[in-house]
Amino acid sequence: MTKMTLLAAAALALSIAVPAANAATVTVNGSDWEINTVRGTFGDIEGVLTSQVWWGDRAVAIDFAEVVGDTLGLPNFGIRGPSFSYVEAFDPKWVSSAFWNSPLSIVSELNTDKTAFRTWAVATPVAPIPIPASGLLLLTGLAGVAGLKRRKKRAA
């Protein structure tokens, strides 16, 4: 093989083996959220997982799982997105979660043993970007110009 062929093969391999993103910014129900993932058992990180915006609300967990889709990769068994756990299941040893199911291209739900090692989704609200002071100054100047135009128009 030539060096060029080896380089092309290496470039192709790297493009295929790109790791999944570890954060994504999404908008759900009119609010912006940064979604990250954590790995471990539910029991080990229960405090973090039960503090999520979707905890206790199945519909919100499904909304998040659908919007995130496979943006963060498919870290659970290579076919499932991160788990959005939303409630303890019928048995205190289990937790219910929503996740993106890649083969079906839909959100699925599953009860998972709290001792099972998984990749879980966690969210942080994204703060709105404030208008800088120079932007306010510009708006004030434009309002002043508009006021002067109105004054001249009335005087004429």
Long-range contacts (C-beta under 8 A, 24 or more apart in sequence): 19-73, 20-72, 20-73, 20-74, 20-75, 21-71, 21-72, 21-73, 22-72, 23-72, 24-68, 24-71, 24-72, 25-126, 26-64, 26-67, 26-68, 26-71, 27-67, 28-60, 28-63, 28-64, 28-67, 29-60, 29-63, 31-125, 32-125, 32-126, 32-128, 33-64, 33-123, 33-124, 33-125, 33-126, 34-123, 34-124, 34-125, 34-126, 35-64, 35-68, 35-71, 35-72, 35-82, 35-121, 35-122, 35-123, 36-121, 36-122, 36-123, 36-124, 37-72, 37-75, 37-82, 37-119, 37-120, 37-121, 37-122, 38-119, 38-120, 38-122, 39-75, 39-117, 39-118, 39-119, 39-120, 40-117, 40-118, 40-120, 41-114, 41-115, 41-116, 41-117, 41-118, 42-85, 42-95, 42-112, 42-114, 42-115, 42-116, 42-118, 42-120, 43-114, 43-115, 45-120, 46-114, 48-122, 49-85, 49-95, 49-120, 49-122, 52-84, 52-85, 52-121, 52-122, 52-123, 53-123, 53-125, 54-84, 54-86, 54-123, 55-85, 55-86, 55-87, 56-86, 56-87, 57-86, 58-86, 58-87, 58-96, 58-98, 58-109, 60-86, 61-85, 61-86, 61-97, 61-98, 62-98, 62-107, 62-109, 64-98, 64-121, 64-123, 65-98, 65-99, 65-100, 65-107, 65-121, 66-100, 66-107, 68-100, 68-121, 69-100, 70-100, 70-102, 72-121, 74-100, 74-102, 75-119, 76-118, 76-119, 79-103, 80-108, 81-121, 82-119, 82-120, 82-121, 83-110, 83-112, 83-118, 83-119, 83-120, 83-121, 84-120, 84-121, 85-112, 85-120
